[in-house]
């Protein structure tokens, strides 16, 4: 899932300052805003680094979540498999 309708979370897992509506997500998907969108592992303040570039999101679509909210989802085409393997290995150890 890329994003679901409702308030976003900030990096401290608190409520962010923006709220996505289902209409906004529908428009973003139909306008191609998520197609070939770059995906980065880091979400640091400022600019993400190419060092943490994972790949691109493709085939965006809308889905309805079990709670009835709309979400934008997509397929991730991985361009940096070494980074992804490292992340999954670290998660398996946690």
N, C-alpha and C positions, 0 to 999 in steps of 0.2 A: 504494500500500500504506500502510495506517495503522500497523500493527505486526505483527511476526512473532514466532513463539514463539522463546524463547531470551533471553539477557541483553540488556538495553537498552544503548544507548550514551549517554554523557554529552556535554555540550556541547564538551568537549575531545576527543571521539571516542575516549574510553576506555571501559572497562566501567562501566556504571552499577550501582546497588545493587539493582536489581530484575530478576527473570527472569519472563517470561510463559510459561505452559504452554499447550499446545493446548487443554486443558480450560477454562482461564480465558478464552481467546479465544472458544471456542465459547459459553460462558455469556454473555460480554459481548455477542456478536452477537445471540444469541437473546433476551436481556433488553433489547435496543434501546439499549445504552449508547453506541454510535457513531452512531446515527441522529440527524441534525440537530445533530451535534457541531460547534461553531464551529472554524474553522481560522484561525490567525493566522500571519503571516509570521515574526514575531519569536519567538524562543524564549529571551528574556532571563530571567535569574533574577527571580523575583517575578511580577508580573502582566503578561500581554501587554497591549498597548495597542490600543485600537480603531482607532488610526491605521493599524495593520498588520493589520486584520481583512480576510481574503480572502473568506470565505464559509462554507458549511456542508457537511458530509459527509452524503450520503444513500445509500440502498440498500446498507447494509453487508452483506457476505457473507464467507464463508470460502473461501480458495483454498489449494491445495497448491502450494508453490514447487518448482522443479526439484530442490532438495536434499532434498525430502520434508518440509519443515517447513510447518506451518500458518500462514497469515497472514490477518489481517482487512484487507479492502480495501473501498473505497467510491467513490462518484462525488462529485466536488467541484462544488457549485453555486457559481459565482463571483458574489459580490456587489460586488466592487471591481475591475472589469476594468482600470482605470487603473493600479493597483498591480501587477497581474499583468503587464500589458504592460511596465511599467518593469523588472520583474525579468527577464523574458525578453530584453529589449533589453540589459540589463547582462550577462547570461550570454552572449549572442551576441558581445559585445565582448571577453570574457575569453579 
